Amino acid sequence: MCYARVSSSDQKDDLTRQADRLKAFALGMGVEKPEVVTETGSGMNDKRRKLNRLLSDPTVGTLIVEHRDRLARMNMGLVESALKAQGRRIIVVDDTEPDDDLVRDMTEVLTSFCARLYGRRAAKHRAEKALEAMRDERV
């Protein structure tokens, strides 16, 4: 099973190209009819419906992703360990990431902080709009 993900809907062309590359890779490995699951959503979001379905499906023995961060921005090792304990595995097509653990850890921490910051900003903005709408209705 192949899993392709992009962060936003304006990257639809990237998602198609990613899915095509994964399919070609799987065919090259000898998979007869590779299935590609595509999804749009943040790598920091643990509520990705399609990915959660793949991870919870014991019939999916091998999960192929193009880059580690397409599956998870953080704690990818935990996901790999959990799947390995079930006799399953993840194949990363292009595993070129910083070799330095410290660099990888700092990148993940900064990504997490940015996601939280932007998430809070968006929530604050929505709350301010709701309060403003309530004030307008009173007048």
N, C-alpha and C positions, 0 to 999 in steps of 0.2 A: 504494500500500500504506500502511495506517495502522498505527502502533505506539502502544499504550497500556501504561503501566506504573505499578504502585504498589509501595510498599516492603514491605508485609506483607499477609498473608492476611486480616487483620481489616479491610482496606480494600476488600473485594470489591465493595461497593456503589459505591464511588468509581470502581473500575476499570470497572464496567458503564456508569456515567454518562459517564466519559471516552471509552470506546469509542463510545457513542452520539453524543457531540458530534463526534468525529472522522469518523464515518460521515456525519453531516449536513453537515459541512464539505466532505467529498469529493464528496458528491452535489451540493452547491451549486457546486462547481468544474466539474461536468459529468462526473464519473467515474460510469459506468453502474452497476457492481456493485462498490462499494468493499469491499475485504477488510481486516478489522481483526485484527491479531495482538495478543494480550494476554499480559502477563507479570507475575509477581510477583517482585520482587527489588530489591536495593539499586542505586541509580544509580552507586555506586562500584564495583560488581562488574563486571569485564570478562568474566566467564564466563557471561553470560546467553545461554542456548542459542538462544532464538528470535530475539533481536536479532542475534546473530552470524550466524545463518542468513540473515536479511534483508540484512545488510551484505555478505555474501559472495556473494549471488545477483545476478549481473549483469543478470537480467531485471527486477529491481526498479529502475526508473528514477527514481521519486519516492517519497520516504518522508515521510509526514505525521505530525507529532507535535503534541500540544497545547501543551507548553512545552518549552523547550530541555532542562531538567533531566530530563524524562521519558526522553530518549535517553541523556544522559550528564551527570553532575554536573561533570565536569572535562574539559578539552580538547575541547570540542564543536567548536571551530574546526578542529582537526586532522581530525576525522571528516568535517566538511563539505568540507574541502580535498581529502581523499582521494577522496570520492565525486565531487566536481566534476571531478577529473582523469580520472575514468572516464565523464564525461558524465552523471552522475547528480546528484540534488539532494535537499535536505531542505527541507520547508515547515514552518514553525513557526506554528501557528494563533494563539497568544497570545504574542507576543514581548515582553511587558512585564516587563522585568527592570531592575535598576539600570543606569542609563546610564553611571555612573562605573566605568571599568575597574578602578580601585583597589578599590572596594567589591566588585566581582564577584570579583576575584582573592583578596581577603581572605576572602570567603565560601567560596570553593572550598578555600583552604588550611585554614581552620578545619574545614570539613566533612571534609576528608581526615584531619586530626589526630584528630578525634572518632571517625571510623571505625576508625582504627588503634588508638586507645586502647580503644575498646569491644571490638574484635576481640581485642586482647591480653588484656583482662580475661576475656573468655569462654574463650580458650584456656588461660589460667592456671587458671581455675576448673575446666575439664575435666581438666586435668593433676592438680590437687589431688584431685579426686574419684577419678581412676584410682589415684593413690598410696594414697589412703585405702582403696579397695576391696582393693588388694593387701595392705595391712597387716591388714585384717580377715580375709582369707583365711588368713594365716599363724597367726593366733591360734586 
